[in-house]
Amino acid sequence: MAPIRSTPTSTDPIKDLADDPRWGKITPRMSLTHSTSFNNFWFIEPDHKLHIHFEPGTRYSYSGEGLILLQFVIEHGRKAHGLGLDVGDLTKANFERLGMSRTSLVWRDDFAANCADGWNDQGEPQDHDQRSKVRAAGSMDTTIFDLPKFAAALVRGDGLSAASRAEMTKPQLHITTAHQFPPFLPDLPVQEQLRLAPISCAKRPPIDRRRSVGKYSREAVKSPSLADYPSSCSTIRLPLSPQR
């Protein structure tokens, strides 16, 4: 994918990148694969500014800020390039197409009747954040009935060309850390990093047991024959998790 060509002085906090020439290397694919090198959000940084922490595209580090950057480009990019589109309108059209009647990227008053509030680590209830603006990195409300409709459509590749689906499901980055958060963790030793397994399809091989690797553990899967997999399967990485 071509680098994102929005001027870094055009909006906050993107303007913080203006003095770092590496911003011009960031592509939409990097935003989607969480390899922009941004922190999760700019306000987590000690100086409350957006920073590039490593060479963009070289490693995985989850960043909501990367998704927000991609939303900005989609909405403010040149119409001649197929951009200048409203992300709220795009997602609303997909939710309606999939019959996801209780899903939206902005709060709707009819959600209030069965809204689930959260709880903090002190056991105190936290009021639900009723988002008034579309935010690609976290403003969606949905239900346990709606979300599987999206997941099923994603697995089937609904609305995607064969080429687009192949791009979306092929391996992108080798994940080298044991946890997603906090970001910028050091790499695990090579022998403790992720292994590959062909499981990104509707028919997943059964889980057999948990295998320990150092102080980490991961799911071990039985070794089925190739006939057990649909032709649409692709290779993805199994996540490590701390032993319990």
Secondary structure as GFF3:
##gff-version 3
##sequence-region A 1 244
A	DSSP	three_ten_helix	14	17	.	.	.	ID=ss1
A	DSSP	three_ten_helix	21	25	.	.	.	ID=ss2
A	DSSP	alpha_helix	28	32	.	.	.	ID=ss3
A	DSSP	three_ten_helix	42	44	.	.	.	ID=ss4
A	DSSP	alpha_helix	64	76	.	.	.	ID=ss5
A	DSSP	three_ten_helix	79	81	.	.	.	ID=ss6
A	DSSP	alpha_helix	87	97	.	.	.	ID=ss7
A	DSSP	three_ten_helix	109	114	.	.	.	ID=ss8
A	DSSP	beta_strand	118	119	.	.	.	ID=ss9
A	DSSP	beta_strand	125	126	.	.	.	ID=ss10
A	DSSP	alpha_helix	147	156	.	.	.	ID=ss11
A	DSSP	alpha_helix	162	169	.	.	.	ID=ss12
A	DSSP	three_ten_helix	190	192	.	.	.	ID=ss13
A	DSSP	beta_strand	196	197	.	.	.	ID=ss14
A	DSSP	beta_strand	207	213	.	.	.	ID=ss15
A	DSSP	beta_strand	216	221	.	.	.	ID=ss16
A	DSSP	three_ten_helix	226	228	.	.	.	ID=ss17
A	DSSP	beta_strand	236	237	.	.	.	ID=ss18
A	DSSP	beta_strand	241	242	.	.	.	ID=ss19
###
